[in-house]
Amino acid sequence: MGGEVAKVDGALLRAARERVFMSREELAEALALNIGVVVGLEASERTEVRENLVEELTQILFVSRAELTSHPDPPEPVRVDLRPEDLPYEV
């Protein structure tokens, strides 16, 4: 009875909830959970939850699974040793 799990990122969950102008209380009610669970999920960096909860969250918040479980790739580091002649365009 284990089931599949996923790691939800609290900051991403909060951002998704706020984008649809939903309060924590409203999200908890929609999920039939105690508000403390929602507060805990949002406060945690990465929390393991059952896959069916992730599916419910994606439907309620109108987001993809990836939007709750991962951050986008960071930007490429800026090279400080570049000279104007190294650039692919003229300055």
Beta strands, then each sheet from edge to edge (+ up, - down):
strand 1: 5-9
strand 2: 46-50
sheet 1: 1+ 2-
end
